Amino acid sequence: MKRGWFLPITATLGFAFLYLPIMSLVVFSFNENRLVTVWSGFSLKWYQALFDDPQMLEAAWLSLQIAGISASIALVLGTLCAVALTRFRRFKGRTLLAGMVSAPLVMPDVITGLSLLLLFVAMEAMLGWPAGRGTLTVILAHSTLCMAYITVVIRSRLSDLDKSLEEAAMDLGATPVRVFFDITLPIIAPALVSGWLLGFTLSLDDLVIASFVSGPGSSTLPMVIFSKIRLGVSPDVNALATIIIGVVALGVIAASVVGYGAQRTSRPRRG
């Protein structure tokens, strides 16, 4: 009996530890008081203050753009790396490629950011590109970071893929490119979506690497928030976090509904 209660109690405490602070943040975003821990009444004025803050809005829009572009670039590169490592077992440099893909997963962000900064400085000195640090360097850095995570996600899905489907299509005369686009991609589409969302989240959340490779006029949202909380947590930050939580929750719900619908459609009907 005790063993039967242990897992539910542990899971409840774990989820409470994770989600109670988030719920508290959402509740206090509607607080009238400027002190974020003292409730004095319901108000929407901090949402109004948020939309009147051009610095915060510009940083949020810039972060969304960087995250979307970085995740898309990383998705293409990560898919190619996953296909190469999964479908081509033996080629020169395979071990090196696998090690380079796995390195960002275990390397501290400080080391990654510093190394990318030195790389961009050296490239600018030798090639004249990229010209200074800014949005482009942040996108390149985030694409490099996200590509490693996306490669792992897609590689695991390709490893479980039934190769007989691809072989059957090739036996029927399909070229490898046609097999990839008509057979492989539709099957691994959920992994592609998951990888893109993971890359988008990592880019949107990154602070350390962006601090190294960004320049004037390219401050991302985490950088702006971090600079603000040095002087104390402002309620408009709670409002912004609540909006982000709501958007993410809607995205997760929509993805779950679409995935459930696709699963029901692909399920064979019983006569």
Beta strands, then each sheet from edge to edge (+ up, - down):
end
